[in-house]
Amino acid sequence: MKRFIAVVLSLVMVFSLAACGSKSVKPVNFNGSEGKKIEIDFWYSLGGKNGEVIADMIEEFNKSQDEIVVNGTFQGNYYENHAKVLAAIASGTQPDVTMIEIASIGAFADTGALENLDAYVENEGVEFIKDYIPGLMGNSYWEDKLYAIPFNRSTPLLYVNKDMLKKENLDLAGPKTWDELREYAHKLTKEGEVYGFSAPIDIWFYEALTFENGGKILSDDGSKPAFNSQEGIEPVEFWQDMIEEGIMKMPPGEKYNAWDVAFQDFINKKVAMIFTSTGSLNSLMEQAPFEVGTAFLPAKKDYGVPTGGTNLAILSNSSDVEKKAAWEFVKFMTSKEQTIHWSKSTGYMPVRISAVNSEEMKKLYAEKPQFKVAIDQLEYAKPRPMVPGYKELQEIIMTEIQRAVIDDGVSVKEALDNAAEKAEQLLKQ
């Protein structure tokens, strides 16, 4: 991976050196000499109903003006789109704008693959960037420069089957602590029929539980692993204990396949509570044959969650006119009106303060308070690590955590120490 990124860097730098010296974005006439529209490519990484919403938004943008045509292409999930963008940069066939999972912004920006957006924002005026929710901007910057704009942003939520909670006389607001989560899971579990709780053994949820336990994934400067501390060990032991007690199901499958299993188990009433993204909210509420409740992830020492989802980034290898057209598209997709539409249609958070404070969103939150939980939880949100090697490192951590949970012969400390040893080498590169 490191060797491949180095190749990408050399290719990117050849095409981007001229752009690096520019400190302002000059006005561009999008129509060419023959009046042709400028065409740009947009790669996105959400399918299903959420992907349909994106396709509709692209169509609306194309109809909203007569200078730019956006060609949108679904490229698979976050992992698949990441790999395809890297390969496309290496071959010179990259899109002009793409969704990038927030923890990968640093890796792409560090190679010079992404356009620095500071000048674009400056041209919009001082109030422009201030309207984006501060809690969602932590993964937009690399080395104090802006490289990406929040789009489909989320936090993990606890989803509960309120009908099942009612039957057991449990608080419909859901458990508020790790101990309460365990108690609820015991009461809701019906052997052979229903698990009280389920969550993929995934890096995102592990980050959340570690934050809640007062821990860190990496040192503050991102140079050393910090997850193999007691604060990072206890979340895995917590999962391990609940699985052994038969009150938590670890959904089978690799990566997002496990998320899909947890989703289906929940709507099929095979599990009573799950951790998953706020981006699943609308789908769960539409498909579940019961009342769906949402809550903060239960706290240990305090509440704490990583933000998630993707930001929109412009590729630096595109021409000046393509980059300017891409910026117009990014502004449209993250505008107040579009982020309201996006949030209402999917469950992802609106990314603008003006959207959250709009009468339209206030009305939605009053009618469907489940949508407001993620916004309220932002008070406790932390950015995900985004050092260049974190994409590879999170795979290592996930593998070791899953090994500890599955293999009785491996302690959690041994597994995380092993991951930390590999992290030391990776972070030095």
ZIKA-V179066 format. One record per residue. N is the residue number from 1. PHI is phi as a letter, one per 30 degrees, with the letter a starting at -180 (none if undefined). OMEGA is omega in degrees with one decimal (* if undefined). D_CENTER is the distance of its C-alpha to the mean C-alpha in Angstrom with 2 decimals. Layout:
BEGIN
N,PHI,OMEGA,D_CENTER
N,PHI,OMEGA,D_CENTER
END
This chain:
BEGIN
1,none,-178.0,21.68
2,d,179.6,23.10
3,d,-179.6,26.09
4,d,179.1,24.11
5,d,178.0,22.06
6,d,176.5,25.48
7,d,178.3,26.83
8,e,-179.3,23.98
9,e,-178.0,24.72
10,d,178.5,28.37
11,d,-179.2,27.83
12,d,-174.5,25.50
13,d,178.7,27.91
14,e,-175.3,30.83
15,d,-170.5,29.36
16,c,-176.6,27.75
17,d,-178.8,30.54
18,d,-178.6,32.22
19,d,-174.4,29.19
20,d,-177.2,28.62
21,d,-177.4,31.82
22,d,-179.2,30.98
23,c,177.5,30.28
24,b,179.7,30.30
25,c,-177.7,29.23
26,d,177.5,32.45
27,e,-176.7,32.96
28,b,170.5,32.65
29,d,-174.2,34.61
30,d,179.3,32.27
31,d,179.4,35.23
32,d,-176.9,37.22
33,d,179.7,40.98
34,c,177.9,41.41
35,i,-179.7,39.10
36,d,177.3,36.42
37,d,173.9,32.84
38,d,179.5,30.26
39,c,176.2,27.81
40,b,-179.7,24.29
41,c,178.2,21.78
42,b,177.0,18.17
43,c,179.2,15.96
44,b,-168.5,13.07
45,b,172.9,11.06
46,b,178.5,11.27
47,c,177.8,14.65
48,i,-178.3,16.84
49,d,178.5,17.30
50,d,176.6,14.04
51,d,177.3,15.24
52,d,177.6,18.59
53,d,178.2,17.45
54,d,179.6,16.07
55,e,178.0,19.43
56,d,179.6,21.34
57,d,176.6,19.75
58,d,179.4,20.71
59,d,179.3,24.14
60,d,177.2,24.53
61,d,-178.6,23.83
62,d,179.8,26.39
63,d,-173.5,28.87
64,d,-179.0,28.39
65,a,-173.5,30.16
66,b,-179.4,32.49
67,c,-172.1,31.52
68,b,172.7,28.16
69,c,176.9,27.04
70,c,174.9,23.44
71,c,-177.5,23.26
72,c,179.1,19.93
73,b,174.7,19.20
74,d,-174.9,16.73
75,c,-179.1,16.09
76,j,-175.9,14.55
77,d,-176.0,11.20
78,e,-178.4,8.72
79,d,-177.2,11.40
80,d,179.3,14.20
81,d,178.0,13.25
82,e,-177.8,12.82
83,d,-178.3,16.29
84,d,178.1,17.82
85,d,177.3,17.02
86,e,-179.6,18.54
87,d,-178.8,21.50
88,d,176.7,22.00
89,d,-178.9,22.19
90,d,-177.3,24.75
91,c,179.9,26.77
92,i,-178.6,26.66
93,c,-174.5,25.14
94,d,173.8,21.72
95,d,177.0,20.37
96,d,178.4,20.77
97,b,-177.5,17.27
98,b,167.9,14.03
99,d,176.3,10.31
100,b,177.0,8.86
101,e,-165.2,5.66
102,e,-179.4,5.95
103,d,-179.1,7.94
104,c,-179.4,10.12
105,e,-178.8,11.31
106,d,-178.6,14.13
107,d,179.7,15.32
108,d,-178.0,15.81
109,d,-176.7,17.22
110,d,178.7,19.52
111,d,-176.1,21.24
112,i,-176.7,21.95
113,d,-175.5,20.05
114,c,177.5,18.37
115,d,173.0,20.51
116,d,-173.4,21.01
117,c,-176.6,20.43
118,e,-178.1,22.61
119,d,178.5,25.67
120,d,179.8,24.04
121,d,179.5,22.86
122,e,179.7,26.31
123,d,-179.2,27.98
124,d,-179.1,26.22
125,j,-170.9,27.80
126,d,-175.9,27.03
127,d,-173.0,25.50
128,e,-174.2,22.89
129,d,-179.7,20.07
130,d,-178.6,21.11
131,d,176.3,20.00
132,d,-175.6,16.25
133,e,-175.7,15.09
134,e,-178.4,15.64
135,d,179.0,13.06
136,c,-175.4,10.30
137,c,-175.2,12.32
138,d,-179.6,12.18
139,c,179.0,10.05
140,c,-175.3,12.10
141,c,170.9,15.27
142,b,-177.4,16.88
143,h,174.3,20.41
144,i,176.2,20.76
145,c,-177.4,20.22
146,d,-178.8,17.76
147,b,-175.2,16.06
148,a,-178.4,13.22
149,c,-178.5,12.78
150,e,177.2,9.89
151,b,179.5,9.63
152,c,-172.9,7.43
153,c,-170.8,5.85
154,a,162.3,5.92
155,b,171.4,7.48
156,d,177.4,9.15
157,b,167.8,12.59
158,c,175.6,15.96
159,c,-179.8,17.51
160,b,172.7,21.30
161,d,-174.8,24.13
162,d,178.8,26.38
163,d,179.3,29.38
164,d,178.4,29.29
165,d,178.4,28.95
166,e,-176.7,31.90
167,d,-179.1,33.98
168,c,-179.9,33.61
169,h,178.7,34.22
170,c,179.7,30.92
171,e,-177.1,29.33
172,d,175.9,27.23
173,d,177.2,24.84
174,i,179.9,23.74
175,d,-176.1,24.05
176,c,-179.8,23.28
177,b,175.8,23.75
178,e,-179.6,23.39
179,d,179.0,27.09
180,d,176.7,26.86
181,e,179.6,24.06
182,d,178.9,26.47
183,d,178.2,29.39
184,d,-177.5,27.72
185,d,176.9,26.73
186,d,-176.6,30.38
187,d,-176.7,31.78
188,d,-179.3,29.55
189,d,173.9,30.07
190,b,-171.1,32.86
191,e,179.5,33.88
192,i,-177.2,33.64
193,b,-173.6,32.03
194,b,168.6,29.01
195,c,178.5,26.66
196,d,-173.1,25.84
197,a,175.1,22.26
198,b,174.9,19.74
199,a,172.7,16.39
200,d,174.8,15.12
201,d,-169.1,15.98
202,b,-176.5,12.53
203,e,-175.5,11.39
204,d,179.6,8.58
205,d,175.7,11.49
206,d,176.0,13.91
207,e,-177.9,12.37
208,e,-177.3,12.63
209,d,177.3,16.18
210,d,176.1,17.18
211,e,-179.2,16.32
212,d,-178.9,18.25
213,c,178.2,21.05
214,i,-177.0,21.46
215,c,178.1,20.21
216,b,175.5,18.18
217,d,177.9,16.54
218,b,173.9,18.34
219,d,-175.9,21.20
220,e,-179.9,20.78
221,c,176.5,21.68
222,i,-173.9,19.37
223,c,-175.7,22.55
224,b,175.6,23.00
225,d,177.1,21.37
226,b,-173.5,21.56
227,d,-178.5,19.99
228,d,173.1,23.39
229,d,177.2,24.86
230,d,179.5,26.09
231,d,178.2,23.08
232,d,178.8,20.86
233,d,-173.4,23.45
234,d,176.6,23.88
235,d,-179.8,20.51
236,d,176.7,21.34
237,d,177.4,24.90
238,d,175.4,23.81
239,e,-176.7,22.08
240,e,-179.0,25.08
241,d,-178.4,27.60
242,d,177.1,26.19
243,d,179.9,26.09
244,d,178.3,29.66
245,d,177.7,30.78
246,i,-178.1,29.71
247,c,177.5,27.58
248,b,174.9,24.11
249,c,171.3,23.21
250,c,-175.2,21.05
251,d,-179.5,19.98
252,d,176.7,21.22
253,j,179.7,19.53
254,d,171.5,17.43
255,h,-172.9,13.64
256,d,173.7,12.38
257,d,178.5,16.10
258,d,175.9,16.20
259,d,-179.5,13.54
260,d,178.1,15.89
261,d,179.3,18.84
262,d,178.5,17.65
263,e,-178.0,16.98
264,d,177.8,20.46
265,d,-179.3,22.15
266,d,-177.4,21.13
267,d,177.0,22.43
268,d,176.4,25.43
269,i,175.6,26.24
270,c,172.1,26.22
271,b,-175.2,23.97
272,c,-178.0,24.15
273,b,176.2,20.87
274,b,164.9,17.40
275,c,167.9,14.07
276,a,-173.5,11.22
277,d,171.4,8.41
278,d,176.9,9.96
279,d,177.5,9.12
280,c,-170.8,11.99
281,e,-176.2,14.32
282,d,-180.0,16.51
283,d,179.8,17.06
284,d,-179.0,17.96
285,d,178.9,20.29
286,d,-171.6,21.91
287,c,-175.3,22.51
288,d,178.5,23.38
289,d,-178.9,27.18
290,a,179.9,26.94
291,d,-179.4,25.65
292,c,174.5,21.99
293,c,175.8,21.26
294,b,-178.8,18.14
295,a,171.1,18.23
296,e,167.4,16.67
297,d,-177.6,15.96
298,e,-175.2,19.54
299,c,167.9,20.60
300,c,173.5,22.70
301,d,178.4,23.92
302,a,172.1,21.60
303,d,177.7,18.40
304,l,178.7,15.26
305,b,168.0,11.52
306,d,167.6,8.64
307,d,-177.7,6.25
308,b,-179.4,2.49
309,i,-176.0,1.96
310,b,169.8,5.07
311,c,174.7,8.37
312,c,-179.5,11.77
313,b,178.4,14.12
314,c,-178.1,17.82
315,d,-173.0,19.54
316,d,-177.7,22.53
317,d,179.5,24.90
318,d,178.4,25.28
319,d,179.7,28.48
320,e,-178.3,28.83
321,d,177.7,29.32
322,d,178.9,26.29
323,d,177.7,24.08
324,d,176.9,25.66
325,d,178.3,25.13
326,d,178.9,21.45
327,d,176.7,21.23
328,d,178.7,22.99
329,d,178.5,20.47
330,d,178.3,17.46
331,d,179.7,19.49
332,d,-175.3,20.20
333,d,-177.9,16.72
334,c,178.7,15.63
335,d,179.4,19.08
336,e,-176.2,19.99
337,d,-176.5,21.37
338,d,179.4,18.62
339,d,172.8,15.75
340,d,179.2,18.11
341,e,-179.0,18.72
342,d,-178.8,15.10
343,d,-179.2,14.38
344,d,-176.1,17.68
345,d,-172.4,17.25
346,b,-172.0,13.91
347,j,173.1,12.97
348,d,-176.7,9.90
349,d,168.5,11.00
350,d,-174.0,13.49
351,c,-178.2,12.81
352,c,176.2,16.55
353,d,-179.3,18.95
354,d,177.2,21.59
355,d,179.3,19.62
356,e,-177.8,19.10
357,d,-177.9,22.80
358,d,178.4,24.02
359,d,-178.7,26.52
360,d,-180.0,24.56
361,d,177.1,21.54
362,d,177.8,24.03
363,d,178.4,25.84
364,d,-178.7,22.82
365,d,177.8,21.98
366,d,-178.4,25.68
367,d,-177.4,25.87
368,b,-176.3,22.62
369,d,177.5,21.71
370,e,-177.2,18.87
371,d,-175.2,16.82
372,d,-173.3,17.69
373,e,-178.5,16.51
374,d,178.1,12.88
375,d,179.6,14.54
376,d,-177.5,17.12
377,d,178.7,14.86
378,e,176.9,13.50
379,e,-176.0,16.90
380,c,-174.9,15.88
381,d,176.5,12.40
382,b,177.0,12.17
383,d,174.9,10.26
384,d,173.2,9.10
385,e,-178.1,12.02
386,b,172.5,12.14
387,d,-174.6,15.72
388,e,-177.1,16.57
389,d,-172.0,17.20
390,d,177.3,14.07
391,e,179.0,12.77
392,d,-177.7,16.16
393,d,-178.5,16.49
394,d,175.6,13.61
395,d,179.0,15.44
396,d,-179.6,18.60
397,d,180.0,17.49
398,d,-179.7,16.24
399,d,-178.6,19.53
400,d,177.2,21.64
401,d,179.6,20.20
402,d,178.2,20.80
403,d,179.9,24.20
404,d,-178.3,25.15
405,d,-174.5,24.31
406,d,-172.3,26.23
407,c,179.4,29.05
408,d,-177.2,31.54
409,d,-178.5,33.10
410,c,178.0,30.18
411,d,178.6,29.47
412,d,-179.4,26.05
413,d,178.7,27.47
414,d,-178.2,28.73
415,d,-178.1,25.46
416,d,175.0,23.46
417,d,178.1,26.38
418,d,177.7,26.29
419,d,-179.4,22.62
420,d,177.9,23.49
421,d,178.0,26.47
422,d,179.5,24.45
423,d,179.1,21.96
424,e,-179.2,25.01
425,d,-177.4,26.09
426,d,-176.4,22.77
427,d,177.4,22.19
428,d,-175.0,25.81
429,d,*,25.45
END
